[in-house]
Amino acid sequence: MKKFFSLILVVSLSAYSLNAQVIDKVKLRIHYATKFRVWENTKGMRQDEKVLDLGTTSSKFYSLWETRYWEIVDSVAKHGGSMQNALAHSPYPRSYDCYVVYKNYPIKGELTYTDKLLQDFIYQESMEKPVWRLVKGKDSIVANYRCQKAQTKYRGKVWNVWYTIDISISDGPWKLYGLPGLILKVEDQDGNFVFECIQIENMNNTAMSIPKKKYLKCSREQLKQAKCKMGEDPEAYYKQVTGLNPGQGYDANGKPLKYTSRKPALLEY
């Protein structure tokens, strides 16, 4: 069984590379253990492993779990395999967090953002550098690197970060960057997001790519509205996107599901 799924991974990665546009070469790969809330005021937090690929001219921040999951989905489907069997034994859990941030792509100073909400969205915008305030006396050790603390109010949230000048690359998780070193840990003040470095890899010019998909081009504000609509009424959003009636949903006890309006935790203002 392990050999079978190893083969799936090899095939999926090969197929993925054929359906993606190479945009850079990865020099350094940063892994972050991630906890996050999808909706505000929910009790539990989801987990994920995020990756920041640092290239020669650009960077890419994405979910490792979701990326590998969809590579397997695409590959198995193209080869006529049994999706139910393959995914039931997938070595990667799901986080359902599909956004990807490409900094300095397609050109320096611009950012490309993709996400999946039943359909694939894409938008581009100018990179907005956060205004940082350095916090003295709050140093920490993250992934064996001495880090200094900084804080910013950015896109409607207060972010506390720890960065290391030992890696003099001005980048970090999500859209955060602009410090004199690599950001290794991030926490928002509301307790909805945590990114903490767990591994740093030197890469041998691995391809950095963007999947070739039929993206729905939009603006940041339009994607924000789509997320809000999905939170307010997921059934209506599903019907709007697919043209199909989702039908009545039921919980584990067989009771009809009742949706309450929810507000996405990661909204940008």
Buried (B, 14 or more C-beta within 10 A) or exposed (E): EEEEBEEBBEBBEEBBEEBBEEBBBBBBBBBBBBBBBBBBEEEEBBBBBBBBBBBEEBBBBBBBBBBBBBBBBBBBEEEEBEEEEBBEEBEBEEBEBBBBBBBBBEEEEBBBBBBBBEEBBBBBEEEEBBEBEEBEEEEEEBBEBEBBBBBBEBBEBEBBBBBBEEBEBBBBBBBBBBBBBBBBBBBBEEEBBBBBBEEBEEBEEBBBBBBEEEBBEBEBEEBBEBBBBBBBBBBEBBEEBEEEEEEEEEEEEEEEEEEEEBEBBBBBE
